Amino acid sequence: MSEEVFIKQYFKDIQTALYEFSKSPSCSPMYWEWLSDAAHRPLCISDANNFLLGCILDIRASSQDTWDNCAFFIEEVLSSPENVFAVIAEYTQAEWEAEFDAYGLHPERLVHMRVHLIARSIMRQYRGDGRLLWELEPTTPREVFKRLRMLGFSNTGATMVIGALKDEKYLFGPFDLVSDAAVTRVVSRIFTGTDALLSADEVIHAGRYLHQPDPWALDRPFSALSRMACRKKAECNACPLMNICVYPNEYPFSGDEILMVALGTVTHQMLLSDWLHHDVHT
Ligand code: SF4
């Protein structure tokens, strides 16, 4: 067998293992406050905006405390307003900043202030209706992601919104892997066999190579692997890819050869501004 055939077989085995793993309970869809309960029926403005507020605050990816805090703030502090962003946008910047300790929405002042900034932008650009972020044409996940990032959502927050909307069938179509630290670590080890990190663009292309129809489908298995085994210090013995992944195993090819076969010419890291305007589906 030639090296290239070996490497293609390697990725077939990885794909099969990821597919099997994606059906395990570790990869079950998440429950999204205000969104999952409304799934399969028209979403009201208040549920959409409450959900978006949770995603702005949850920069650590699904911390239950953050969502509980958010619910407490909306229900107890603001008495469940019809439009949480309208209430927040009425504060001046200084007034909102002064409530940092009292509201305790998030330990980081920057995130507290981001809430105000995004609330005002949603009021101004989307008439206070967060649903328009994904209901206005074009309604592709990539377009919605761009809108969220332009509003000031963090990479993690915007990714979370897209993932949840796709899970709950409010948004359809393929979406690339988003190279947060956890996904990048797992993908890099599978593709290079080392701890050297791939660039954001390479992670996108790696996702397409592994699952062209919808690379995003790999986000949940990769995120789960990063939590259960592929941590900063890899615990390969606890990983379902243990017998396949090039990181703990000896193969007759190198990480560089894998990259060349799977990704072709090594790509460059793009700046966010380039990436936002770059049609990555070309
Ligand atoms: S086998 Fe090890 S390096 Fe490979 S994905 Fe699993 S934990 Fe990460």
Residues whose N, C-alpha, C, O or C-beta is under 5 A from the ligand:
A	BS01	SF4	R189 A229 C230 A234 E235 C236 C239 L241 M242 C245 Y247
